[in-house]
Amino acid sequence: MSDILPIIEELADAPDHKARARWLLEVPLAVIIRDQVTIHRLLSAAGFHEGIAYFTAEIAALSATRGRDGLAPNTIRMSREYARIGIQVIARGGAEEGK
């Protein structure tokens, strides 16, 4: 029996960056916040640099102090969306990481 939750095992067992990218896009944000140390460790071990960039941007957005409009600052939102686009391309199989 593993010490990590089944949803995190899915990331640990992902065969490639495409599967890891899909996992990052589909996992509940609450899991990203709750298990961020384990997720970062798994992404690092896999050498998934674009995944780490997206993950870091998502954590920053989720942790940011929000303005009166209820949104994170523009710089954080833009960084998150830029990273998300890269992950979406990888998840679709349209590009290899770093290219």
C-alpha positions, -999 to +999 in steps of 0.1 A: +000+000+000+013+034-009+016+064+014+001+088-012-035+092-023-048+075-054-052+109-072-015+116-066-005+081-076-020+089-110+006+116-114+034+094-101+024+067-126+020+090-156+040+076-185+050+108-201+047+146-200+015+146-220-002+125-193+013+147-166+000+178-183-035+164-186-033+155-149-023+191-139-052+205-159-078+182-146-069+177-109-089+198-084-072+229-073-077+219-037-054+189-044-028+211-058-028+233-027-030+204-002-003+182-018+019+208-034+052+194-019+045+159-032+034+172-066+064+194-070+087+165-060+071+142-086+072+169-114+109+176-106+118+139-105+102+135-140+121+165-153+088+182-164+100+218-164+070+232-181+048+214-156+067+229-128+063+264-143+025+259-146+023+244-111+042+273-096+021+298-115-011+281-102+001+281-066+010+318-069-025+326-083-042+305-056-021+321-028-022+357-040-039+385-021-069+394-042-080+429-051-114+445-046-125+428-078-118+394-062-090+387-087-053+382-083-031+409-097-028+411-135+008+400-135+000+368-116-031+360-137-011+366-170+017+343-158-008+316-149-026+318-183+007+318-202+018+287-184-016+271-188-014+276-226+020+258-227+005+229-206-025+227-228-004+223-259+016+195-243-016+178-231-029+178-266+003+163-279+010+193-300+045+200-288+072+184-268+082+201-236+108+229-241+102+232-278 
